[in-house]
Amino acid sequence: MPENKLNEDVILENILRSSTDMAIAATDLDFRILYYNQVAENMFGYRAEEIIGKTVMEVHTKEHVDPSRFERAIELVRKQGKYQYILEQKKEDGIRFIESTVSGIWDRQNNLIGFVLMSQDITSRKKAEYELLKAKDRLSKAQEVAHMGNWDWDIMKNTLLWSDEIYRIFGLKTREFGLTYEAFLSLVHPYDREFVMQSVNEALYGNKPYSIDHCIILPDGSKRIVHEQAEVFFDAEGKPVRMVGTIQDITERKQSDDALRLSEEKFSKAFRSSPTFITICTLNDDRFVDVNDAFLNASGYSREEVIGRSSDELGIWVDPVDRGKMADRLREQGIVNNQEVKFRVKSGNVLSALWSAEMIDIEGEPCVLAVILDITERKKLESQLLHSQKMEAVGQLAGGVAHDFNNILSAIMSYGYLLRNKLRDDEHSRDNVDKILLLSDRAAHIIRGLLAFSRKQHFEFVPVKLNDTIRNIEKLLAKFVAEDVRLCINLTNKEPAIIADRSQIEQIIMNLATNARDAMPDGGSFTIETEVVEIDENFIKSYGYGEPGIYALLSVTDTGTGMDEETKQKIFEPFFTTKEVGKGTGLGLSIIYGIVKQHNGYINVYSEPGTGATFRIYFPIIKAAAEKEKAKNLPDLTGKAEAILLAEDEPAVRDSISKILEEFGYKVIEAEDGEDAVEKFTDNKDEIQLLILDIVMPRKNGKETFEEIRKLKPEIKVLFTSG
């Protein structure tokens, strides 16, 4: 089982150590070689001691490699991230083929900080093994005589002998420096000087090994970190007489180690504090190696409940097949991005999430680092938006159909009234006409419902006291619901007033009462309640709709059969019904939906199968009390041969209206569209006293027609109509 804490330097060390057939070299941005692995030594014939610190250009010059290849490689690395090529090496025993890849090294801020060369000998494997053994033998012999930098201190004479490499490390010229122990100490950073002296004394007189890291100061003031290792030689009496050792510049290695530690610290902090869920699991059995706090908070599990257990044991994946698919993709591609999945948390709730993951290696075991974005709330809002758009589209369709059918129905009813007036003495025929008009009126009621749903019906908005509206129809409701249904009305004492069409509010309640009665064939209770509530930001965030403010809440509850989730999603759609054929039009709730929207309100439903249903409707409240509607006396409509210009593009509607106006004593001049109306008015402007214009007409709508006619006769009066 890998450690809980991801150790990046261990990962890197394992990668480098496991690269038994891969030559790896790393440089800084100046192409100075910082790392040169053993395979590279064998493959290219350079020892690490010879090549580390040198630039790649220096090496290529010795190899007589075309500089343009090098320049092209660097250009491609900067632009594309890597450059691949095959190098042919001529050897005495033939030609070797080396496949190489040059890639960029990027820090966590995506800055290019160096380059890495990875090469593989693709010649015969047996030949490669033979060459590797010879290279190891050469390297072993070379290491016996050629140290990175060696020194020899004669303790009795207090003289030091340095190899040329040490002079380079210390930034000194050969033999221009007095080599004594004290002179060496003067180059040690003051902060480390006492430590070095103590370590030397412990090696000389305390029989302790001498292997230390410390800082030195170069003549130019720069600092370097070196590693020293030495052995003390004693005389026959046990006195130290000589100390021989090596010194190595490890500045870059130290910096890399520090960078790795810093990177690990940053990763750890980001891992723990990230608001996004982050997990590390084994690839093969999906056992949790580590998880961050965000994952624990969302899942409801404690760290002890998660670490070491698999997702199957916890039941995390709603569909375990998804986990298998993700694992297969990771094995094939090494990475997966933004896959939508579902997780089950400890409480049993299901979260929707976007799952991204990448393969990592922890102590040789393949693992998965996954970043999980919770999109549950976003999916909920998307669903609400899609439903709203669907309802809007259905409303537009319903409104268009209702408008066209209303034109036809208007003509039928107009002709019916004309015919009825002609049959005053024929009672039997008048009865038949009355039946036609009654059926037409029922059809008109359906049309008004469709127009209400599509928000195209004209409402008369006035201040209305919601409680009074309910009290006015209380007796009607009591008779309307079944005898075995108990009517309960609980009204707030705050007397909420709203801007509304009183008849439409009554229709909302009656439609809900109808549905409640049908949902309780064996009796129950039907409750109407009002209260004053505030919609705030928390409400809007929770429900996904609303504008902040004070609202009158109308709640209507029944104890009927209730609804499942699928039914609740469709109840406001026109013509959707769960009733038997012939027992419902499917328009009741869609009409309510349209009325509520026309009143700038909101409606939702709470229901489960077998538990009844509660509809909650929110209307914006006003402070002023509702005013009583005043009855108005209708004037005498009989005309005296006044001329009226009637513009209507629907022939049947135009003809029926014209006949009714003529029966009332008016002269009617008909026009079939806006252009025709302007022409007819121009010819009869002195005679025409009133315009009746359809709002929607071809070749000029009603408003455009009126604006043009008003230029000819500013005082002309107009009535606008719309189907």
ABEGO torsion letter per residue (X at the ends): XBBABBBAAAAAAAAAAABAABBBBBBBAAGBBABBBAAAAAAAGBBAAAABGBBAAAAAAAAGBBAAAAAAAAAAAAAAGBBBBBBBBBBAAEBBBBBBBBBBBBBAAGBBAEBBBBBBBABBAAAAAAAAAAAAAAAAAAAAABBABBBBBBAAAGBBBBBAAAAAAAGBBBGABBBBAAAAAAABBAAAAAAAAAAAAAAAAAGBBBBBBBBBBBAAGBBBBBBBBBBBBBBAAGBBABBBBBBBBAAAAAAAAAAAAAAAAAAAAAAAABABBBBBBBAAAGBBABBBAAAAAAAGBBAAAABGBBAAAAGABABAAAAAAAAAAAAAAGBBBGBBBBBBBAAGBBBBBBBBBBBBBBGGBBBBBBBBBBAAAAAAAAAAAAAAAAAAAAAAAAAAAAAAAAAAAAAAAAAAAAAAAAAAABAAAAAAAAAAAAAAAAAAAAAAAAAAAAGABBBBBBBBBAAAAAAAAAAAAAAABBAABBBBBBBBAAGBBBBBBAAAAAAAAAAAAAAAAAABAAEEBBBBBBBBBBBBAAAAAAAGBEBBEBBBBBBBBBABAEBBAAAAAAAABBGBBABBBGAEAGAAAAAAAAAAAAAGBBBBBBBBBGAEBBBBBBBBBBABBBBBBBBBBBBBABBBGBBBBBBBABAAAAAAAAAAAAAAGBBBBBBABAAAAAAAAAAAAAABABBBBBABBBGEBAAAAAAAAAAABAABBBBBBBX
